[in-house]
Amino acid sequence: MINTLVAFRRPRNHPGTIMDTTNAFTVEAAADGVATRLTVKRGDKSRDYLIPTGEHADYLTFFRALSVDFGTRNPETHTGAAPADGPVPDWRPLIVTNLSERTTAGYGDPAVLKTDEGYFLTATSNDSPDAFPILRSDDLKHWTHEGFAFPEGSAPDWTAQGRTVGDFWAPEMAKVGDEYWLVYTARQHSNALAIGLAKAPSPTGPWTDIGQPLLSGHAVDTTEFTGETGTPALSGGVIDSHIFIDHNGDRYLFWKRDTNGIWPRPLAGLLRRRPELIDRLFAKADDRLTAEWAAAIQPWANSRRPMERFFLMGPLIEAVLDNWDHAKTLLAEVPEAEMIVAALTTPIHAQRLSETGELIGEDALVLANDLDWEGHLIEGPWVTYQQGRYWLFYAGNDFGTPAYGIGVAVADHPLGPYVKQTEPLLKTTRAWWAPGHASVAEGLDGEPQLFFHAFAPGTGGYNTFRALLTTRLRFTPERVELC
C-alpha cells in the first residue's frame, strides 16, 4: 500500500488568476495492487474514486466521472469529437476481431509483408504475455493466426515482460537476403523504450533475438525538468522502427525518438510551481481546471509505472493540443520551459544498416512535426519507392483520439529532404476513428495498397481493440491519393 497527499492551490491575489479562495485541488491517492483509490477535493466538494485496474479504459472512465463532478475536461474518446456525418471513404476492413484468444487488443501498428508464400502480418501486442501475433493470408480476405514472434516466456532477456510491466510495440518483418528480420519496440528493465532486432529463416520463425537492443533508449528523470538546477539531456526512448530496402539493395532503419513522452509531467510540475501560467495558457474553463488537476496529481503520477503516468496526464495533453499554437508560443517565453518546448517536437531519424544488421554511418533527422494537424508528435514511419521517388507515410497527433491521422511526405533520396503533403491522407470518419501507423504492400493485382489500423467509433486508447483496414493508393511523381 502506498499513500500520498498531493495538493494544488492557486495563489489568492496573483494577477490573472480567478479570485476564489476555494479554488484548490487536493488529492489523496493510494495504490493497492493494481487498483488505485483517489479522494479528490476542491473547495467544499469531495469525491471518492476507484480505478480498479491500471488499464487505460478505467482511467478514461475515471476522467469522465471527474469531468461530471468537477468540470475538468472530458476525454475526447467520450465526447464524440469526430464527424457525425459526411462521406465514408472506401476503406476495406480486413480483420475486425481477435483471431486468437491470446491476442488481447487487435492489430494495431500493422506491418504487412508480401512473400512468395503469401501475405504475412505482425502487429503490436502491448503488455500481452505473448508478443507480436503473426498472421497469414493468401487473398487479403481470410487470415489465419500462425503464432507469436515471442510466445509467453520466450521474449529476449533484455526486455521487461508481463502485464502492466512490458510493452511490445510496432513490430515489422523484412526479407533481407535469405533470412527475415524483425525489428520492434520493447521496454528495457530501466523502463526506457528501445528497438530490438530478431532473425528467422521464415516469417513464422523461430525468431532469434540478437541479445541486446539494436538501438537503446535512455530513461529521463523528468522530475529534473525544473529550469533551476540544470536539465537532463533530451533523449528519451526510441520506438516505431522500420526497415527500408532500396532498389539498389541498401538498407535503412527509420525510427522515432519518443520525446512526446517527456513533456506532460514536467509541464504539470511547471504549472504547479507557476500557477499563474494556467489562465495564460488556457482560455476554456474545463481546460484550466484540467491543468489544475494535473498540477495536483503530478507528484503521484511521478511514482507510477510509465503507462499510468501517460494515462494520468491524458486530459492535460488533450488540453494543450486544443491550444497548440498558443501554448507553444507562450511556453517559449518561459525560461523554465526550455526543455518542455524542445520535447514538443518529435523527430524521425534514419540510418544505414549493414548486411548483418548493424547501424553504420551517421543517423539523419528526416522528419519532424511542424503542421497543425500533427500536434505534438509524428510516428510510425514507413517508406516505399514509387514513381522514382521515396514516399514516407507517418502517423500524427494523439493515437487514442479522433485527431490521429496518417500523413505522407516525398523525397528523392531515402534520407530526404522530404516534402509533406499539407493535409492528412487519412483522418477520422464517422465509420472509423484514428487511422494510423500504415504499411504498404502490393495487392493481388500488383498495385500498391495501404494497410493501417483504426478504432471503432467512440473507442480509443491503450489496449483497446484496433482493426486492420486497407485502401488502394495512386501515385504520381508529385502526389499520392486514395483510390
C-alpha positions in Angstrom: 0.0 0.0 0.0 1.3 3.4 -1.0 -0.3 6.5 0.4 0.3 10.1 -0.5 -1.3 13.5 -0.3 -0.8 15.9 -3.1 -2.4 19.4 -3.3 -2.5 22.3 -5.7 -3.8 25.8 -4.7 -3.7 28.9 -6.9 -2.5 32.0 -5.2 -5.3 34.2 -3.9 -4.1 37.5 -5.2 -1.8 36.7 -8.1 -2.6 38.8 -11.3 -4.5 36.9 -13.8 -5.9 34.3 -11.5 -9.5 33.7 -10.6 -10.3 35.4 -7.3 -11.7 32.4 -5.5 -10.3 31.2 -2.1 -11.9 27.8 -2.6 -10.1 27.3 -5.9 -7.9 24.3 -5.0 -7.4 20.7 -5.7 -6.3 18.2 -3.0 -5.8 14.6 -3.9 -5.4 11.7 -1.6 -4.1 8.7 -3.5 -3.5 5.1 -2.5 -2.4 2.1 -4.6 -3.3 -1.5 -3.5 -2.0 -4.0 -6.1 -3.4 -2.9 -9.5 -6.2 -0.8 -8.0 -5.9 2.9 -7.2 -8.2 4.8 -4.8 -8.4 8.6 -5.0 -10.1 11.1 -2.9 -10.4 14.4 -4.8 -11.3 17.6 -3.0 -11.9 21.1 -4.4 -13.4 23.7 -2.1 -16.2 22.1 -0.2 -16.7 19.3 -2.6 -15.1 15.8 -2.1 -15.5 12.7 -4.2 -14.0 9.2 -3.9 -13.0 7.2 -6.9 -11.8 3.7 -7.5 -9.7 2.9 -10.6 -9.9 -0.9 -10.4 -7.0 -1.7 -12.8 -4.2 0.0 -14.4 -5.9 -0.2 -17.8 -6.4 2.9 -20.0 -10.1 2.2 -20.2 -10.5 2.5 -16.4 -8.7 5.8 -16.4 -10.9 7.2 -19.2 -14.0 6.2 -17.1 -12.4 7.9 -14.1 -11.8 11.1 -16.1 -15.4 11.1 -17.4 -16.6 11.0 -13.7 -14.1 13.7 -12.7 -15.4 15.9 -15.5 -19.0 15.5 -14.3 -18.1 16.1 -10.7 -15.5 18.9 -11.0 -15.8 20.4 -14.5 -12.5 19.1 -15.9 -12.0 18.2 -19.5 -13.9 15.1 -20.7 -11.6 12.7 -22.6 -12.1 13.0 -26.4 -12.9 9.3 -26.7 -16.1 10.1 -24.7 -17.1 13.3 -26.3 -17.9 12.2 -29.9 -15.3 14.7 -31.2 -15.4 13.2 -34.7 -17.6 13.7 -37.8 -21.2 12.7 -37.3 -21.9 12.7 -41.0 -20.2 13.2 -44.3 -18.9 10.7 -46.8 -17.3 7.4 -45.7 -14.2 6.6 -47.6 -13.6 3.2 -49.3 -11.6 1.7 -46.5 -12.0 -2.1 -46.6 -12.0 -3.8 -43.1 -9.8 -7.0 -43.2 -9.7 -8.1 -39.5 -12.4 -6.9 -37.1 -12.0 -9.3 -34.2 -9.2 -11.1 -32.4 -8.2 -14.2 -34.3 -6.6 -15.9 -31.3 -7.8 -16.0 -27.7 -4.3 -15.0 -26.7 -4.4 -11.8 -28.8 -5.9 -9.2 -26.5 -6.1 -5.9 -28.3 -6.4 -6.5 -32.0 -3.9 -5.5 -34.7 -2.5 -2.0 -34.0 0.6 -0.8 -35.9 0.1 -3.4 -38.6 3.0 -4.3 -40.8 2.1 -6.4 -43.9 4.8 -8.2 -45.9 4.1 -9.9 -49.3 6.2 -13.0 -49.9 6.2 -16.0 -52.3 4.3 -17.9 -49.6 1.5 -15.3 -49.2 1.0 -12.2 -47.1 2.2 -12.0 -43.5 1.0 -9.6 -40.9 2.5 -8.8 -37.5 1.2 -6.2 -35.0 1.6 -4.6 -31.6 0.7 -6.7 -28.5 1.3 -4.1 -25.8 1.7 -5.9 -22.4 0.2 -9.2 -23.5 2.1 -12.3 -22.3 2.6 -13.3 -26.0 4.4 -10.7 -28.0 3.6 -9.9 -31.6 0.9 -12.0 -33.3 1.8 -13.4 -36.8 -1.0 -13.9 -39.3 -1.0 -15.2 -42.9 -3.3 -14.7 -45.8 -3.4 -15.8 -49.5 -6.1 -13.5 -50.6 -6.1 -10.5 -48.2 -9.6 -11.6 -47.1 -9.1 -14.7 -45.0 -6.4 -14.6 -42.3 -5.1 -17.4 -40.1 -3.2 -16.9 -36.8 0.2 -18.6 -37.2 1.5 -17.9 -33.7 3.6 -15.2 -32.0 7.1 -14.0 -32.6 7.8 -14.4 -28.9 5.3 -16.7 -27.1 5.0 -16.3 -23.4 8.3 -16.9 -21.6 10.5 -16.6 -24.7 10.9 -12.8 -25.1 14.5 -11.6 -25.0 16.1 -11.2 -21.6 16.8 -7.5 -22.1 13.1 -6.8 -22.3 10.7 -6.0 -19.4 7.9 -8.6 -19.5 4.4 -9.2 -18.0 1.1 -7.5 -17.6 1.4 -3.8 -16.7 5.2 -4.2 -16.9 6.2 -4.9 -20.5 5.3 -3.1 -23.7 5.9 -4.7 -27.1 5.0 -2.3 -29.9 5.2 -1.8 -33.7 6.9 -4.9 -35.0 7.8 -5.2 -38.7 9.2 -8.0 -40.8 11.5 -7.6 -43.8 13.2 -10.1 -46.0 17.0 -9.5 -46.1 18.9 -11.9 -48.3 17.9 -15.4 -47.4 16.5 -14.6 -43.9 13.8 -12.5 -42.3 14.5 -9.7 -39.9 12.0 -8.5 -37.3 12.5 -5.0 -35.8 10.3 -4.0 -32.9 9.9 -1.7 -29.8 10.2 -3.1 -26.3 10.7 -1.6 -22.8 14.0 -2.2 -21.2 14.3 -3.0 -17.5 15.2 0.7 -17.0 11.7 1.5 -18.3 13.2 3.2 -21.4 11.9 2.1 -24.7 14.4 0.6 -27.1 14.4 -1.0 -30.6 15.2 -4.7 -30.9 16.2 -7.0 -33.8 15.5 -10.7 -34.3 16.1 -13.0 -37.2 14.4 -16.1 -38.6 14.5 -18.5 -41.6 10.8 -17.8 -42.3 8.1 -15.3 -41.4 6.7 -17.7 -38.8 10.0 -18.1 -37.1 11.6 -19.4 -35.0 12.9 -15.9 -34.1 16.3 -15.4 -32.6 17.0 -12.1 -31.0 20.4 -10.6 -31.3 20.6 -10.5 -27.5 20.6 -6.8 -26.9 18.9 -3.7 -28.2 19.8 -2.7 -31.7 19.1 0.9 -30.6 18.8 1.8 -26.9 16.6 4.4 -25.3 17.6 6.4 -22.2 15.4 6.8 -19.2 14.9 10.5 -18.5 14.1 11.7 -15.0 11.5 14.3 -15.9 11.3 15.4 -12.3 14.5 17.3 -13.0 12.9 19.5 -15.7 12.8 22.5 -13.3 15.0 25.0 -15.1 16.6 25.7 -11.7 19.5 23.4 -11.3 20.0 22.2 -14.9 18.2 19.8 -17.0 19.0 16.3 -18.3 19.8 15.6 -22.0 16.7 15.5 -24.1 16.8 11.9 -25.4 14.2 9.5 -24.0 13.1 6.3 -25.7 13.1 5.2 -29.3 10.1 3.5 -31.0 8.4 2.6 -34.3 11.3 1.1 -36.2 11.1 0.5 -39.9 13.4 -1.3 -42.3 13.5 0.1 -45.9 15.4 -1.8 -48.5 16.2 0.4 -51.5 16.0 -0.8 -55.1 19.9 -0.9 -55.1 19.9 -3.2 -52.0 20.9 -0.5 -49.5 19.2 -1.0 -46.1 18.0 1.8 -43.8 16.5 1.8 -40.3 13.9 4.5 -39.6 12.7 5.3 -36.1 11.1 7.9 -33.9 12.6 9.5 -30.8 9.8 9.4 -28.2 10.2 12.9 -26.9 6.4 13.3 -26.6 6.6 11.0 -23.6 8.8 13.5 -21.8 6.9 16.8 -21.6 3.5 16.3 -19.9 4.5 15.7 -16.3 7.2 18.4 -16.4 4.5 20.8 -17.7 2.2 19.8 -14.9 5.1 20.4 -12.5 5.7 23.8 -14.0 2.1 24.8 -13.6 2.3 23.6 -10.0 5.2 26.0 -9.4 3.9 28.7 -11.7 0.0 28.5 -11.4 -0.3 32.0 -12.9 0.5 30.4 -16.2 -2.7 28.4 -16.3 -5.0 31.3 -17.3 -2.5 32.5 -19.8 -2.2 29.0 -21.4 -5.9 28.0 -21.5 -9.0 30.0 -22.4 -11.7 27.5 -21.6 -12.8 26.8 -18.0 -12.6 23.0 -18.4 -9.0 23.2 -19.7 -8.0 25.5 -16.8 -9.5 23.0 -14.3 -7.8 20.2 -16.1 -4.4 22.0 -15.8 -5.1 22.5 -12.1 -5.9 18.8 -11.7 -2.7 17.8 -13.5 -0.7 20.0 -11.3 -2.2 18.4 -8.2 -1.7 14.8 -9.3 1.8 15.3 -10.8 3.7 14.1 -7.7 1.6 10.9 -7.6 2.0 10.4 -11.3 5.8 10.6 -10.9 5.6 7.5 -8.8 3.6 5.3 -11.2 4.7 3.0 -14.0 5.3 4.5 -17.4 1.9 3.9 -19.0 0.0 5.0 -16.0 1.9 8.3 -16.0 0.7 8.8 -19.5 -2.9 7.9 -18.6 -2.9 10.4 -15.7 -1.6 13.2 -18.0 -4.0 12.4 -20.9 -6.5 15.2 -20.3 -3.7 17.7 -20.0 -2.2 16.5 -23.3 -5.6 17.0 -25.0 -6.0 20.5 -23.5 -2.6 21.5 -24.8 -3.3 20.1 -28.2 -6.5 22.2 -28.4 -4.5 25.3 -27.6 -1.4 24.1 -29.6 0.0 27.2 -31.3 -0.8 29.5 -28.4 0.7 27.1 -25.8 3.9 26.6 -27.8 4.3 30.4 -28.2 3.7 31.2 -24.6 5.9 28.4 -23.2 8.7 29.5 -25.5 8.7 32.8 -23.5 9.2 30.9 -20.1 12.8 30.2 -19.3 11.9 27.2 -17.1 10.0 25.6 -20.0 13.0 25.4 -22.4 13.2 21.6 -22.3 9.4 21.2 -22.3 9.3 23.2 -25.6 12.1 21.1 -27.1 10.2 17.9 -26.2 7.1 19.2 -28.2 9.0 18.3 -31.3 9.3 14.5 -32.1 12.0 13.7 -34.7 12.1 10.8 -37.0 15.6 9.6 -37.7 17.1 7.2 -40.2 20.5 5.4 -40.6 22.1 2.9 -42.8 22.2 -0.8 -41.8 25.0 -3.3 -42.7 24.4 -6.6 -44.3 24.3 -8.2 -40.9 22.1 -5.6 -39.2 24.5 -3.2 -37.5 23.9 0.5 -37.7 26.6 2.2 -39.8 27.4 5.8 -40.7 25.7 8.8 -39.1 22.0 9.0 -38.3 20.0 11.7 -40.0 16.9 13.7 -38.9 14.5 13.1 -41.8 11.1 14.5 -40.5 9.5 16.3 -37.5 6.1 17.6 -36.6 5.5 21.0 -38.0 2.0 21.0 -39.3 -1.0 22.0 -37.2 -2.9 18.7 -37.7 0.2 16.7 -36.4 0.1 18.3 -32.9 2.8 17.2 -30.5 4.1 14.2 -32.5 4.6 12.2 -35.6 5.5 8.5 -35.5 5.1 5.2 -37.3 7.3 5.8 -40.4 7.1 3.6 -43.5 8.9 4.3 -46.7 8.0 2.9 -50.2 9.7 3.6 -53.6 7.1 4.6 -56.2 7.3 6.6 -59.4 11.0 7.0 -59.0 10.6 8.7 -55.6 10.6 7.9 -51.9 7.3 8.2 -50.1 7.3 8.3 -46.3 4.0 7.5 -44.6 3.6 8.5 -41.0 1.0 9.0 -38.2 0.4 12.2 -36.4 -1.3 13.6 -33.2 -2.5 11.6 -30.2 -3.1 7.9 -31.1 -6.1 7.4 -28.8 -8.2 10.3 -30.0 -10.0 11.2 -33.2 -7.3 13.8 -34.0 -4.9 11.0 -35.1 -4.3 10.5 -38.8 -1.9 9.4 -41.5 0.3 11.8 -43.4 2.8 11.4 -46.3 5.9 13.1 -47.5 8.1 12.6 -50.6 11.8 12.8 -51.3 14.4 12.0 -54.0 16.6 10.1 -51.5 15.8 7.8 -48.6 17.3 10.3 -46.2 15.5 13.3 -47.6 14.9 16.1 -47.7 11.2 15.2 -47.5 8.3 17.5 -48.5 5.0 16.8 -46.8 1.5 16.9 -48.2 0.0 19.6 -46.1 -3.2 17.7 -45.1 -3.5 14.2 -43.7 -4.0 11.5 -46.3 -6.4 9.6 -43.9 -8.3 11.1 -40.9 -11.1 10.1 -38.7 -14.5 9.5 -40.2 -17.9 8.6 -38.7 -17.2 4.9 -39.6 -13.6 4.6 -38.2 -11.6 6.6 -35.8 -7.9 7.5 -35.5 -6.5 5.7 -38.6 -2.8 5.2 -38.0 0.6 3.6 -38.4 0.4 2.4 -42.0 2.4 -0.1 -44.1 2.5 -0.5 -47.9 2.5 -3.8 -49.9 1.5 -4.9 -53.3 -2.1 -6.0 -53.6 -3.2 -9.1 -55.5 -3.3 -7.0 -58.7 0.3 -5.8 -58.2 -0.8 -2.3 -57.3 0.2 -0.6 -54.0 -2.1 -0.9 -51.0 -2.1 0.9 -47.7 -2.7 -1.2 -44.6 -3.5 0.6 -41.3 -5.3 0.3 -38.0 -8.4 2.2 -36.7 -10.7 2.2 -33.7 -14.4 1.6 -33.8 -16.3 5.0 -33.3 -16.4 6.0 -29.6 -13.4 3.9 -28.6 -9.7 4.5 -28.4 -6.7 4.2 -26.1 -4.1 1.7 -25.0 -5.2 -2.0 -25.0 -8.4 -1.1 -26.9 -9.1 -3.2 -30.0 -7.8 -1.9 -33.3 -9.0 -3.3 -36.6 -6.9 -3.9 -39.7 -8.1 -2.0 -42.8 -6.8 -1.4 -46.2 -7.2 1.0 -49.1 -5.6 1.3 -52.6 -3.1 4.0 -53.5 -2.5 6.0 -56.7 1.0 7.6 -57.1 2.0 10.4 -59.4 5.5 11.9 -59.4 4.2 14.7 -57.2 1.3 13.2 -55.0 -0.2 10.1 -53.6 -4.0 9.7 -53.4 -6.5 7.1 -52.2 -8.3 5.3 -55.0 
